[in-house]
Amino acid sequence: MREQLEQRVKELKAEFESGQKMLADLESRQTNMRTVLQRISGAIQVLEEELAKAGYSVEE
């Protein structure tokens, strides 16, 4: 019985550690994606402003 409980604790700790690593990776990817989206948004804004200056209508 004790060995089974110890084995289960070991398995759960490994699963927990794996989950923590996965969560850290996802958080890092989310941060990177936010940065990419901010850059794209900024580029869109600049291009729309340039189009407006040139007298072109900006389509959504």
C-alpha distance matrix in Angstrom:
0.0 3.8 5.5 5.2 6.3 8.7 9.9 10.6 12.4 14.3 15.4 16.6 18.4 20.1 21.1 22.4 24.4 25.8 26.8 28.5 30.5 31.5 32.7 34.7 36.3 37.2 38.7 40.7 42.0 42.9 44.9 46.6 47.5 48.9 51.1 52.3 53.1 55.0 57.1 57.9 58.8 61.1 62.7 63.3 65.0 67.2 68.3 69.0 71.1 73.0 73.7 74.9 77.2 78.6 79.3 76.8 74.7 71.0 69.2 65.7
3.8 0.0 3.8 5.4 5.1 6.1 8.5 9.8 10.5 12.2 14.2 15.3 16.5 18.4 19.9 20.8 22.5 24.3 25.5 26.8 28.7 30.2 31.2 32.9 34.7 35.9 37.1 39.0 40.6 41.6 43.3 45.1 46.2 47.6 49.6 51.0 51.9 53.6 55.6 56.7 57.6 59.7 61.4 62.2 63.7 65.9 67.1 68.0 69.9 71.8 72.6 73.8 76.0 77.5 78.3 75.9 74.0 70.2 68.6 65.1
5.5 3.8 0.0 3.8 5.5 5.1 6.0 8.5 9.8 10.4 12.2 14.1 15.2 16.5 18.2 19.7 21.1 22.5 24.1 25.6 27.1 28.5 30.0 31.6 33.1 34.5 36.0 37.6 39.0 40.3 42.1 43.6 44.8 46.4 48.3 49.5 50.6 52.5 54.3 55.2 56.4 58.5 60.0 60.9 62.6 64.6 65.7 66.7 68.7 70.5 71.3 72.7 74.8 76.2 77.1 74.6 72.8 69.1 67.4 64.0
5.2 5.4 3.8 0.0 3.8 5.5 5.1 6.1 8.6 9.8 10.4 12.2 14.2 15.3 16.3 18.1 19.9 21.0 22.3 24.2 25.8 26.8 28.3 30.2 31.6 32.7 34.3 36.2 37.3 38.5 40.5 42.0 42.9 44.6 46.6 47.7 48.7 50.7 52.6 53.3 54.4 56.7 58.2 58.9 60.6 62.8 63.8 64.6 66.8 68.6 69.2 70.6 72.8 74.2 74.9 72.4 70.4 66.7 64.9 61.5
6.3 5.1 5.5 3.8 0.0 3.8 5.4 5.0 6.1 8.6 9.8 10.4 12.2 14.2 15.1 16.1 18.2 19.8 20.7 22.3 24.3 25.5 26.5 28.4 30.2 31.1 32.4 34.5 35.9 36.8 38.6 40.5 41.4 42.8 44.9 46.2 47.1 48.9 50.9 51.8 52.8 55.0 56.6 57.3 58.9 61.1 62.3 63.0 65.0 67.0 67.7 68.9 71.2 72.7 73.4 70.9 69.0 65.2 63.5 60.0
8.7 6.1 5.1 5.5 3.8 0.0 3.8 5.4 5.1 6.2 8.7 9.9 10.5 12.4 14.2 15.1 16.5 18.4 19.8 21.0 22.8 24.3 25.6 27.0 28.8 30.2 31.4 33.1 34.7 35.9 37.5 39.2 40.5 41.9 43.8 45.2 46.3 47.9 49.8 50.9 52.0 54.0 55.7 56.6 58.1 60.2 61.4 62.4 64.3 66.1 67.0 68.3 70.4 71.9 72.8 70.5 68.7 64.9 63.4 60.0
9.9 8.5 6.0 5.1 5.4 3.8 0.0 3.8 5.4 5.0 6.2 8.6 9.9 10.7 12.3 14.1 15.4 16.6 18.3 20.0 21.3 22.6 24.3 25.9 27.2 28.6 30.3 31.8 33.1 34.5 36.3 37.8 38.9 40.6 42.5 43.6 44.7 46.7 48.4 49.3 50.6 52.7 54.1 55.0 56.8 58.8 59.8 60.9 62.9 64.6 65.4 66.8 69.0 70.3 71.2 68.8 67.0 63.2 61.6 58.2
10.6 9.8 8.5 6.1 5.0 5.4 3.8 0.0 3.8 5.3 5.0 6.1 8.5 9.8 10.4 12.0 14.1 15.2 16.2 18.2 20.0 20.8 22.2 24.2 25.7 26.6 28.2 30.2 31.3 32.4 34.4 36.0 36.9 38.5 40.6 41.7 42.6 44.6 46.5 47.3 48.4 50.6 52.2 52.9 54.5 56.7 57.8 58.6 60.7 62.5 63.2 64.5 66.8 68.2 68.9 66.4 64.5 60.8 59.0 55.6
12.4 10.5 9.8 8.6 6.1 5.1 5.4 3.8 0.0 3.8 5.4 5.1 6.1 8.6 9.8 10.3 12.2 14.1 15.1 16.3 18.4 19.8 20.7 22.4 24.3 25.4 26.6 28.5 30.1 31.1 32.7 34.6 35.7 37.0 39.0 40.5 41.4 43.1 45.1 46.2 47.1 49.2 50.9 51.8 53.2 55.4 56.6 57.5 59.4 61.3 62.2 63.4 65.5 67.1 67.9 65.6 63.7 59.9 58.4 55.0
14.3 12.2 10.4 9.8 8.6 6.2 5.0 5.3 3.8 0.0 3.8 5.5 5.2 6.3 8.7 9.8 10.7 12.4 14.2 15.4 16.8 18.4 20.0 21.3 22.8 24.4 25.8 27.3 28.8 30.2 31.8 33.3 34.7 36.3 38.0 39.3 40.5 42.3 44.0 45.1 46.4 48.3 49.8 50.9 52.5 54.4 55.6 56.7 58.7 60.4 61.3 62.7 64.7 66.2 67.2 64.8 63.2 59.4 57.9 54.7
15.4 14.2 12.2 10.4 9.8 8.7 6.2 5.0 5.4 3.8 0.0 3.8 5.5 5.2 6.2 8.6 10.0 10.6 12.3 14.3 15.5 16.5 18.3 20.1 21.2 22.5 24.3 25.9 27.0 28.4 30.4 31.7 32.7 34.5 36.4 37.5 38.6 40.6 42.3 43.2 44.5 46.6 48.0 48.9 50.7 52.7 53.7 54.7 56.8 58.5 59.2 60.7 62.9 64.1 65.1 62.6 60.8 57.1 55.4 52.1
16.6 15.3 14.1 12.2 10.4 9.9 8.6 6.1 5.1 5.5 3.8 0.0 3.8 5.4 5.0 6.0 8.5 9.7 10.3 12.1 14.2 15.1 16.1 18.2 19.8 20.7 22.2 24.2 25.4 26.4 28.3 30.1 31.0 32.5 34.6 35.8 36.7 38.5 40.5 41.4 42.4 44.6 46.2 47.0 48.6 50.7 51.9 52.7 54.7 56.6 57.4 58.7 60.9 62.3 63.1 60.7 58.8 55.1 53.5 50.1
18.4 16.5 15.2 14.2 12.2 10.5 9.9 8.5 6.1 5.2 5.5 3.8 0.0 3.8 5.4 5.0 6.1 8.5 9.7 10.5 12.4 14.1 15.1 16.5 18.4 19.9 20.9 22.6 24.3 25.5 27.0 28.7 30.1 31.4 33.2 34.7 35.9 37.4 39.3 40.5 41.6 43.5 45.2 46.2 47.7 49.7 51.0 52.0 53.8 55.7 56.7 58.0 60.0 61.5 62.5 60.2 58.5 54.8 53.4 50.1
20.1 18.4 16.5 15.3 14.2 12.4 10.7 9.8 8.6 6.3 5.2 5.4 3.8 0.0 3.8 5.4 5.1 6.1 8.6 9.9 10.7 12.3 14.2 15.4 16.7 18.4 20.0 21.3 22.7 24.3 25.9 27.2 28.6 30.3 32.0 33.1 34.5 36.3 37.9 39.0 40.4 42.3 43.7 44.8 46.6 48.4 49.5 50.7 52.7 54.3 55.2 56.7 58.7 60.1 61.2 58.8 57.2 53.5 52.1 48.9
21.1 19.9 18.2 16.3 15.1 14.2 12.3 10.4 9.8 8.7 6.2 5.0 5.4 3.8 0.0 3.8 5.5 5.1 6.1 8.6 9.9 10.5 12.2 14.3 15.3 16.4 18.2 20.0 21.0 22.3 24.3 25.7 26.6 28.4 30.4 31.4 32.5 34.5 36.2 37.1 38.3 40.5 41.9 42.7 44.5 46.5 47.5 48.5 50.6 52.3 53.1 54.5 56.7 58.0 58.9 56.5 54.7 51.0 49.4 46.1
22.4 20.8 19.7 18.1 16.1 15.1 14.1 12.0 10.3 9.8 8.6 6.0 5.0 5.4 3.8 0.0 3.8 5.4 5.0 6.2 8.7 9.8 10.4 12.3 14.3 15.2 16.3 18.4 19.9 20.8 22.5 24.4 25.4 26.8 28.8 30.2 31.2 32.8 34.8 35.9 36.9 38.9 40.6 41.5 43.0 45.1 46.4 47.3 49.1 51.0 51.9 53.2 55.3 56.8 57.7 55.4 53.7 49.9 48.5 45.2
24.4 22.5 21.1 19.9 18.2 16.5 15.4 14.1 12.2 10.7 10.0 8.5 6.1 5.1 5.5 3.8 0.0 3.8 5.4 5.1 6.3 8.6 9.8 10.6 12.4 14.3 15.3 16.6 18.5 19.9 21.2 22.7 24.3 25.8 27.4 28.8 30.2 31.8 33.4 34.8 36.0 37.8 39.4 40.6 42.1 43.9 45.3 46.4 48.2 49.9 51.0 52.4 54.3 55.8 56.9 54.7 53.2 49.4 48.3 45.1
25.8 24.3 22.5 21.0 19.8 18.4 16.6 15.2 14.1 12.4 10.6 9.7 8.5 6.1 5.1 5.4 3.8 0.0 3.8 5.4 5.2 6.2 8.6 10.0 10.7 12.4 14.3 15.4 16.6 18.3 20.1 21.2 22.5 24.4 26.1 27.0 28.4 30.4 31.9 32.9 34.4 36.3 37.6 38.7 40.5 42.4 43.4 44.7 46.6 48.2 49.1 50.7 52.7 54.0 55.1 52.7 51.2 47.4 46.1 43.0
26.8 25.5 24.1 22.3 20.7 19.8 18.3 16.2 15.1 14.2 12.3 10.3 9.7 8.6 6.1 5.0 5.4 3.8 0.0 3.8 5.4 5.0 6.1 8.6 9.8 10.4 12.2 14.1 15.2 16.2 18.3 19.9 20.7 22.3 24.4 25.5 26.5 28.4 30.3 31.2 32.3 34.4 36.0 36.8 38.5 40.5 41.7 42.6 44.6 46.4 47.2 48.6 50.7 52.1 53.0 50.7 48.9 45.2 43.8 40.5
28.5 26.8 25.6 24.2 22.3 21.0 20.0 18.2 16.3 15.4 14.3 12.1 10.5 9.9 8.6 6.2 5.1 5.4 3.8 0.0 3.8 5.4 5.1 6.2 8.6 9.8 10.5 12.3 14.2 15.1 16.5 18.4 19.8 21.0 22.8 24.4 25.5 27.0 28.9 30.2 31.2 33.1 34.8 35.9 37.3 39.2 40.7 41.7 43.4 45.2 46.4 47.6 49.5 51.1 52.2 50.1 48.5 44.7 43.6 40.4
30.5 28.7 27.1 25.8 24.3 22.8 21.3 20.0 18.4 16.8 15.5 14.2 12.4 10.7 9.9 8.7 6.3 5.2 5.4 3.8 0.0 3.8 5.4 5.1 6.2 8.7 9.9 10.6 12.3 14.2 15.4 16.6 18.3 20.0 21.4 22.7 24.3 25.9 27.4 28.7 30.1 31.8 33.3 34.6 36.2 37.9 39.2 40.5 42.3 43.8 45.0 46.5 48.3 49.7 51.0 48.8 47.5 43.7 42.7 39.7
31.5 30.2 28.5 26.8 25.5 24.3 22.6 20.8 19.8 18.4 16.5 15.1 14.1 12.3 10.5 9.8 8.6 6.2 5.0 5.4 3.8 0.0 3.8 5.5 5.1 6.2 8.6 9.9 10.5 12.2 14.3 15.3 16.3 18.3 20.1 21.0 22.3 24.3 25.9 26.7 28.2 30.2 31.5 32.5 34.4 36.2 37.3 38.4 40.5 42.0 42.9 44.5 46.5 47.8 48.9 46.5 45.0 41.2 40.0 36.9
32.7 31.2 30.0 28.3 26.5 25.6 24.3 22.2 20.7 20.0 18.3 16.1 15.1 14.2 12.2 10.4 9.8 8.6 6.1 5.1 5.4 3.8 0.0 3.8 5.4 5.1 6.1 8.5 9.8 10.3 12.3 14.2 15.1 16.4 18.5 19.8 20.7 22.4 24.4 25.5 26.5 28.5 30.2 31.1 32.6 34.7 35.9 36.9 38.7 40.6 41.5 42.8 44.9 46.4 47.4 45.1 43.5 39.7 38.6 35.4
34.7 32.9 31.6 30.2 28.4 27.0 25.9 24.2 22.4 21.3 20.1 18.2 16.5 15.4 14.3 12.3 10.6 10.0 8.6 6.2 5.1 5.5 3.8 0.0 3.8 5.5 5.1 6.2 8.6 9.8 10.6 12.4 14.2 15.4 16.8 18.5 19.9 21.2 22.9 24.5 25.6 27.2 28.9 30.3 31.7 33.4 34.9 36.1 37.7 39.4 40.7 42.0 43.8 45.4 46.6 44.6 43.2 39.5 38.7 35.7
36.3 34.7 33.1 31.6 30.2 28.8 27.2 25.7 24.3 22.8 21.2 19.8 18.4 16.7 15.3 14.3 12.4 10.7 9.8 8.6 6.2 5.1 5.4 3.8 0.0 3.8 5.5 5.1 6.2 8.6 9.9 10.6 12.2 14.3 15.5 16.5 18.2 20.0 21.3 22.5 24.2 25.9 27.1 28.5 30.3 31.9 33.0 34.5 36.3 37.7 38.9 40.5 42.3 43.6 44.9 42.7 41.5 37.7 36.8 33.9
37.2 35.9 34.5 32.7 31.1 30.2 28.6 26.6 25.4 24.4 22.5 20.7 19.9 18.4 16.4 15.2 14.3 12.4 10.4 9.8 8.7 6.2 5.1 5.5 3.8 0.0 3.8 5.4 5.0 6.0 8.6 9.8 10.3 12.2 14.2 15.1 16.1 18.2 19.9 20.7 22.0 24.1 25.5 26.5 28.2 30.2 31.3 32.3 34.3 36.0 36.9 38.3 40.4 41.7 42.8 40.5 39.0 35.2 34.1 31.0
38.7 37.1 36.0 34.3 32.4 31.4 30.3 28.2 26.6 25.8 24.3 22.2 20.9 20.0 18.2 16.3 15.3 14.3 12.2 10.5 9.9 8.6 6.1 5.1 5.5 3.8 0.0 3.8 5.4 5.0 6.2 8.6 9.8 10.5 12.5 14.3 15.2 16.5 18.6 20.0 20.8 22.6 24.5 25.6 26.9 28.8 30.3 31.3 33.0 34.8 36.0 37.2 39.1 40.7 41.8 39.8 38.3 34.6 33.8 30.7
40.7 39.0 37.6 36.2 34.5 33.1 31.8 30.2 28.5 27.3 25.9 24.2 22.6 21.3 20.0 18.4 16.6 15.4 14.1 12.3 10.6 9.9 8.5 6.2 5.1 5.4 3.8 0.0 3.8 5.4 5.1 6.2 8.6 10.0 10.8 12.5 14.3 15.5 16.9 18.6 20.0 21.4 22.9 24.5 25.9 27.4 28.9 30.4 31.9 33.4 34.8 36.3 37.9 39.5 40.9 38.9 37.8 34.1 33.5 30.8
42.0 40.6 39.0 37.3 35.9 34.7 33.1 31.3 30.1 28.8 27.0 25.4 24.3 22.7 21.0 19.9 18.5 16.6 15.2 14.2 12.3 10.5 9.8 8.6 6.2 5.0 5.4 3.8 0.0 3.8 5.4 5.0 6.0 8.6 9.9 10.5 12.1 14.2 15.4 16.4 18.1 19.9 21.1 22.3 24.2 25.8 26.9 28.3 30.2 31.6 32.7 34.3 36.2 37.5 38.8 36.6 35.3 31.6 30.8 28.1
42.9 41.6 40.3 38.5 36.8 35.9 34.5 32.4 31.1 30.2 28.4 26.4 25.5 24.3 22.3 20.8 19.9 18.3 16.2 15.1 14.2 12.2 10.3 9.8 8.6 6.0 5.0 5.4 3.8 0.0 3.8 5.4 5.0 6.2 8.7 9.8 10.4 12.2 14.3 15.2 16.2 18.2 19.9 20.8 22.3 24.3 25.6 26.6 28.4 30.2 31.2 32.5 34.5 36.1 37.1 34.9 33.5 29.7 28.9 25.9
44.9 43.3 42.1 40.5 38.6 37.5 36.3 34.4 32.7 31.8 30.4 28.3 27.0 25.9 24.3 22.5 21.2 20.1 18.3 16.5 15.4 14.3 12.3 10.6 9.9 8.6 6.2 5.1 5.4 3.8 0.0 3.8 5.5 5.2 6.4 8.8 10.0 10.7 12.6 14.4 15.3 16.7 18.6 20.0 21.2 22.9 24.6 25.8 27.2 29.0 30.4 31.6 33.2 35.0 36.3 34.5 33.2 29.6 29.2 26.5
46.6 45.1 43.6 42.0 40.5 39.2 37.8 36.0 34.6 33.3 31.7 30.1 28.7 27.2 25.7 24.4 22.7 21.2 19.9 18.4 16.6 15.3 14.2 12.4 10.6 9.8 8.6 6.2 5.0 5.4 3.8 0.0 3.8 5.5 5.1 6.3 8.7 9.9 10.8 12.5 14.2 15.5 16.8 18.5 20.1 21.4 22.8 24.4 26.0 27.3 28.8 30.4 31.9 33.3 34.9 32.9 32.0 28.4 28.1 25.7
47.5 46.2 44.8 42.9 41.4 40.5 38.9 36.9 35.7 34.7 32.7 31.0 30.1 28.6 26.6 25.4 24.3 22.5 20.7 19.8 18.3 16.3 15.1 14.2 12.2 10.3 9.8 8.6 6.0 5.0 5.5 3.8 0.0 3.8 5.3 5.0 6.1 8.5 9.8 10.5 12.1 14.1 15.3 16.3 18.2 20.0 21.0 22.3 24.2 25.7 26.7 28.3 30.2 31.5 32.7 30.6 29.4 25.7 25.0 22.4
48.9 47.6 46.4 44.6 42.8 41.9 40.6 38.5 37.0 36.3 34.5 32.5 31.4 30.3 28.4 26.8 25.8 24.4 22.3 21.0 20.0 18.3 16.4 15.4 14.3 12.2 10.5 10.0 8.6 6.2 5.2 5.5 3.8 0.0 3.8 5.5 5.1 6.1 8.6 9.8 10.3 12.2 14.2 15.1 16.3 18.3 19.9 20.8 22.4 24.3 25.5 26.7 28.5 30.3 31.4 29.5 28.1 24.4 24.1 21.4
51.1 49.6 48.3 46.6 44.9 43.8 42.5 40.6 39.0 38.0 36.4 34.6 33.2 32.0 30.4 28.8 27.4 26.1 24.4 22.8 21.4 20.1 18.5 16.8 15.5 14.2 12.5 10.8 9.9 8.7 6.4 5.1 5.3 3.8 0.0 3.8 5.5 5.1 6.3 8.7 9.8 10.6 12.4 14.3 15.4 16.7 18.5 20.0 21.2 22.8 24.4 25.8 27.2 28.9 30.4 28.7 27.9 24.4 24.5 22.3
52.3 51.0 49.5 47.7 46.2 45.2 43.6 41.7 40.5 39.3 37.5 35.8 34.7 33.1 31.4 30.2 28.8 27.0 25.5 24.4 22.7 21.0 19.8 18.5 16.5 15.1 14.3 12.5 10.5 9.8 8.8 6.3 5.0 5.5 3.8 0.0 3.8 5.5 5.2 6.2 8.6 9.9 10.6 12.3 14.3 15.5 16.6 18.3 20.1 21.2 22.5 24.3 25.9 27.1 28.7 26.7 25.9 22.4 22.3 20.2
53.1 51.9 50.6 48.7 47.1 46.3 44.7 42.6 41.4 40.5 38.6 36.7 35.9 34.5 32.5 31.2 30.2 28.4 26.5 25.5 24.3 22.3 20.7 19.9 18.2 16.1 15.2 14.3 12.1 10.4 10.0 8.7 6.1 5.1 5.5 3.8 0.0 3.8 5.4 5.0 6.0 8.5 9.8 10.4 12.2 14.2 15.2 16.3 18.2 19.9 20.8 22.3 24.3 25.7 26.8 24.7 23.5 19.8 19.5 17.1
55.0 53.6 52.5 50.7 48.9 47.9 46.7 44.6 43.1 42.3 40.6 38.5 37.4 36.3 34.5 32.8 31.8 30.4 28.4 27.0 25.9 24.3 22.4 21.2 20.0 18.2 16.5 15.5 14.2 12.2 10.7 9.9 8.5 6.1 5.1 5.5 3.8 0.0 3.8 5.5 5.0 6.1 8.6 9.8 10.5 12.3 14.2 15.2 16.5 18.4 19.9 21.0 22.6 24.4 25.7 24.1 23.1 19.6 20.0 17.9
57.1 55.6 54.3 52.6 50.9 49.8 48.4 46.5 45.1 44.0 42.3 40.5 39.3 37.9 36.2 34.8 33.4 31.9 30.3 28.9 27.4 25.9 24.4 22.9 21.3 19.9 18.6 16.9 15.4 14.3 12.6 10.8 9.8 8.6 6.3 5.2 5.4 3.8 0.0 3.8 5.4 5.1 6.2 8.6 9.9 10.6 12.3 14.2 15.4 16.6 18.3 19.9 21.2 22.7 24.4 22.9 22.4 19.1 19.8 18.3
57.9 56.7 55.2 53.3 51.8 50.9 49.3 47.3 46.2 45.1 43.2 41.4 40.5 39.0 37.1 35.9 34.8 32.9 31.2 30.2 28.7 26.7 25.5 24.5 22.5 20.7 20.0 18.6 16.4 15.2 14.4 12.5 10.5 9.8 8.7 6.2 5.0 5.5 3.8 0.0 3.8 5.4 5.0 6.1 8.6 9.9 10.5 12.1 14.2 15.3 16.3 18.2 19.9 21.1 22.5 20.5 19.8 16.3 16.6 15.0
58.8 57.6 56.4 54.4 52.8 52.0 50.6 48.4 47.1 46.4 44.5 42.4 41.6 40.4 38.3 36.9 36.0 34.4 32.3 31.2 30.1 28.2 26.5 25.6 24.2 22.0 20.8 20.0 18.1 16.2 15.3 14.2 12.1 10.3 9.8 8.6 6.0 5.0 5.4 3.8 0.0 3.8 5.4 5.1 6.2 8.7 10.0 10.5 12.3 14.3 15.3 16.4 18.4 20.0 21.0 19.2 18.1 14.6 15.1 13.2
61.1 59.7 58.5 56.7 55.0 54.0 52.7 50.6 49.2 48.3 46.6 44.6 43.5 42.3 40.5 38.9 37.8 36.3 34.4 33.1 31.8 30.2 28.5 27.2 25.9 24.1 22.6 21.4 19.9 18.2 16.7 15.5 14.1 12.2 10.6 9.9 8.5 6.1 5.1 5.4 3.8 0.0 3.8 5.4 5.1 6.3 8.6 9.9 10.6 12.4 14.3 15.3 16.6 18.5 20.0 18.8 18.3 15.2 16.5 15.4
62.7 61.4 60.0 58.2 56.6 55.7 54.1 52.2 50.9 49.8 48.0 46.2 45.2 43.7 41.9 40.6 39.4 37.6 36.0 34.8 33.3 31.5 30.2 28.9 27.1 25.5 24.5 22.9 21.1 19.9 18.6 16.8 15.3 14.2 12.4 10.6 9.8 8.6 6.2 5.0 5.4 3.8 0.0 3.8 5.4 5.2 6.1 8.5 9.9 10.6 12.2 14.2 15.4 16.6 18.4 16.9 16.9 13.9 15.2 14.7
63.3 62.2 60.9 58.9 57.3 56.6 55.0 52.9 51.8 50.9 48.9 47.0 46.2 44.8 42.7 41.5 40.6 38.7 36.8 35.9 34.6 32.5 31.1 30.3 28.5 26.5 25.6 24.5 22.3 20.8 20.0 18.5 16.3 15.1 14.3 12.3 10.4 9.8 8.6 6.1 5.1 5.4 3.8 0.0 3.8 5.5 5.2 6.0 8.5 9.9 10.4 12.1 14.2 15.3 16.4 14.5 13.8 10.5 11.6 10.9
65.0 63.7 62.6 60.6 58.9 58.1 56.8 54.5 53.2 52.5 50.7 48.6 47.7 46.6 44.5 43.0 42.1 40.5 38.5 37.3 36.2 34.4 32.6 31.7 30.3 28.2 26.9 25.9 24.2 22.3 21.2 20.1 18.2 16.3 15.4 14.3 12.2 10.5 9.9 8.6 6.2 5.1 5.4 3.8 0.0 3.8 5.5 5.1 6.2 8.6 9.9 10.5 12.3 14.3 15.3 14.1 13.4 10.5 12.4 11.9
67.2 65.9 64.6 62.8 61.1 60.2 58.8 56.7 55.4 54.4 52.7 50.7 49.7 48.4 46.5 45.1 43.9 42.4 40.5 39.2 37.9 36.2 34.7 33.4 31.9 30.2 28.8 27.4 25.8 24.3 22.9 21.4 20.0 18.3 16.7 15.5 14.2 12.3 10.6 9.9 8.7 6.3 5.2 5.5 3.8 0.0 3.8 5.5 5.1 6.2 8.7 9.9 10.6 12.5 14.3 13.6 14.0 11.8 14.2 14.6
68.3 67.1 65.7 63.8 62.3 61.4 59.8 57.8 56.6 55.6 53.7 51.9 51.0 49.5 47.5 46.4 45.3 43.4 41.7 40.7 39.2 37.3 35.9 34.9 33.0 31.3 30.3 28.9 26.9 25.6 24.6 22.8 21.0 19.9 18.5 16.6 15.2 14.2 12.3 10.5 10.0 8.6 6.1 5.2 5.5 3.8 0.0 3.8 5.4 5.0 6.1 8.5 9.8 10.6 12.4 11.0 11.6 9.4 11.8 12.7
69.0 68.0 66.7 64.6 63.0 62.4 60.9 58.6 57.5 56.7 54.7 52.7 52.0 50.7 48.5 47.3 46.4 44.7 42.6 41.7 40.5 38.4 36.9 36.1 34.5 32.3 31.3 30.4 28.3 26.6 25.8 24.4 22.3 20.8 20.0 18.3 16.3 15.2 14.2 12.1 10.5 9.9 8.5 6.0 5.1 5.5 3.8 0.0 3.8 5.4 5.0 6.1 8.6 9.8 10.5 9.0 8.7 6.3 9.1 10.2
71.1 69.9 68.7 66.8 65.0 64.3 62.9 60.7 59.4 58.7 56.8 54.7 53.8 52.7 50.6 49.1 48.2 46.6 44.6 43.4 42.3 40.5 38.7 37.7 36.3 34.3 33.0 31.9 30.2 28.4 27.2 26.0 24.2 22.4 21.2 20.1 18.2 16.5 15.4 14.2 12.3 10.6 9.9 8.5 6.2 5.1 5.4 3.8 0.0 3.8 5.4 5.0 6.2 8.6 9.8 9.7 10.1 8.8 12.2 13.4
73.0 71.8 70.5 68.6 67.0 66.1 64.6 62.5 61.3 60.4 58.5 56.6 55.7 54.3 52.3 51.0 49.9 48.2 46.4 45.2 43.8 42.0 40.6 39.4 37.7 36.0 34.8 33.4 31.6 30.2 29.0 27.3 25.7 24.3 22.8 21.2 19.9 18.4 16.6 15.3 14.3 12.4 10.6 9.9 8.6 6.2 5.0 5.4 3.8 0.0 3.8 5.4 5.1 6.3 8.7 8.8 10.5 9.9 13.3 15.2
73.7 72.6 71.3 69.2 67.7 67.0 65.4 63.2 62.2 61.3 59.2 57.4 56.7 55.2 53.1 51.9 51.0 49.1 47.2 46.4 45.0 42.9 41.5 40.7 38.9 36.9 36.0 34.8 32.7 31.2 30.4 28.8 26.7 25.5 24.4 22.5 20.8 19.9 18.3 16.3 15.3 14.3 12.2 10.4 9.9 8.7 6.1 5.0 5.4 3.8 0.0 3.8 5.4 5.1 6.3 5.2 7.0 6.9 10.3 12.9
74.9 73.8 72.7 70.6 68.9 68.3 66.8 64.5 63.4 62.7 60.7 58.7 58.0 56.7 54.5 53.2 52.4 50.7 48.6 47.6 46.5 44.5 42.8 42.0 40.5 38.3 37.2 36.3 34.3 32.5 31.6 30.4 28.3 26.7 25.8 24.3 22.3 21.0 19.9 18.2 16.4 15.3 14.2 12.1 10.5 9.9 8.5 6.1 5.0 5.4 3.8 0.0 3.8 5.3 5.0 5.4 6.3 7.0 10.8 13.2
77.2 76.0 74.8 72.8 71.2 70.4 69.0 66.8 65.5 64.7 62.9 60.9 60.0 58.7 56.7 55.3 54.3 52.7 50.7 49.5 48.3 46.5 44.9 43.8 42.3 40.4 39.1 37.9 36.2 34.5 33.2 31.9 30.2 28.5 27.2 25.9 24.3 22.6 21.2 19.9 18.4 16.6 15.4 14.2 12.3 10.6 9.8 8.6 6.2 5.1 5.4 3.8 0.0 3.8 5.4 7.5 9.7 10.7 14.5 16.9
78.6 77.5 76.2 74.2 72.7 71.9 70.3 68.2 67.1 66.2 64.1 62.3 61.5 60.1 58.0 56.8 55.8 54.0 52.1 51.1 49.7 47.8 46.4 45.4 43.6 41.7 40.7 39.5 37.5 36.1 35.0 33.3 31.5 30.3 28.9 27.1 25.7 24.4 22.7 21.1 20.0 18.5 16.6 15.3 14.3 12.5 10.6 9.8 8.6 6.3 5.1 5.3 3.8 0.0 3.8 5.7 9.0 10.7 14.2 17.2
79.3 78.3 77.1 74.9 73.4 72.8 71.2 68.9 67.9 67.2 65.1 63.1 62.5 61.2 58.9 57.7 56.9 55.1 53.0 52.2 51.0 48.9 47.4 46.6 44.9 42.8 41.8 40.9 38.8 37.1 36.3 34.9 32.7 31.4 30.4 28.7 26.8 25.7 24.4 22.5 21.0 20.0 18.4 16.4 15.3 14.3 12.4 10.5 9.8 8.7 6.3 5.0 5.4 3.8 0.0 3.8 6.6 9.3 12.6 15.9
76.8 75.9 74.6 72.4 70.9 70.5 68.8 66.4 65.6 64.8 62.6 60.7 60.2 58.8 56.5 55.4 54.7 52.7 50.7 50.1 48.8 46.5 45.1 44.6 42.7 40.5 39.8 38.9 36.6 34.9 34.5 32.9 30.6 29.5 28.7 26.7 24.7 24.1 22.9 20.5 19.2 18.8 16.9 14.5 14.1 13.6 11.0 9.0 9.7 8.8 5.2 5.4 7.5 5.7 3.8 0.0 3.8 6.4 9.3 12.8
74.7 74.0 72.8 70.4 69.0 68.7 67.0 64.5 63.7 63.2 60.8 58.8 58.5 57.2 54.7 53.7 53.2 51.2 48.9 48.5 47.5 45.0 43.5 43.2 41.5 39.0 38.3 37.8 35.3 33.5 33.2 32.0 29.4 28.1 27.9 25.9 23.5 23.1 22.4 19.8 18.1 18.3 16.9 13.8 13.4 14.0 11.6 8.7 10.1 10.5 7.0 6.3 9.7 9.0 6.6 3.8 0.0 3.8 6.4 9.8
71.0 70.2 69.1 66.7 65.2 64.9 63.2 60.8 59.9 59.4 57.1 55.1 54.8 53.5 51.0 49.9 49.4 47.4 45.2 44.7 43.7 41.2 39.7 39.5 37.7 35.2 34.6 34.1 31.6 29.7 29.6 28.4 25.7 24.4 24.4 22.4 19.8 19.6 19.1 16.3 14.6 15.2 13.9 10.5 10.5 11.8 9.4 6.3 8.8 9.9 6.9 7.0 10.7 10.7 9.3 6.4 3.8 0.0 3.8 6.6
69.2 68.6 67.4 64.9 63.5 63.4 61.6 59.0 58.4 57.9 55.4 53.5 53.4 52.1 49.4 48.5 48.3 46.1 43.8 43.6 42.7 40.0 38.6 38.7 36.8 34.1 33.8 33.5 30.8 28.9 29.2 28.1 25.0 24.1 24.5 22.3 19.5 20.0 19.8 16.6 15.1 16.5 15.2 11.6 12.4 14.2 11.8 9.1 12.2 13.3 10.3 10.8 14.5 14.2 12.6 9.3 6.4 3.8 0.0 3.8
65.7 65.1 64.0 61.5 60.0 60.0 58.2 55.6 55.0 54.7 52.1 50.1 50.1 48.9 46.1 45.2 45.1 43.0 40.5 40.4 39.7 36.9 35.4 35.7 33.9 31.0 30.7 30.8 28.1 25.9 26.5 25.7 22.4 21.4 22.3 20.2 17.1 17.9 18.3 15.0 13.2 15.4 14.7 10.9 11.9 14.6 12.7 10.2 13.4 15.2 12.9 13.2 16.9 17.2 15.9 12.8 9.8 6.6 3.8 0.0
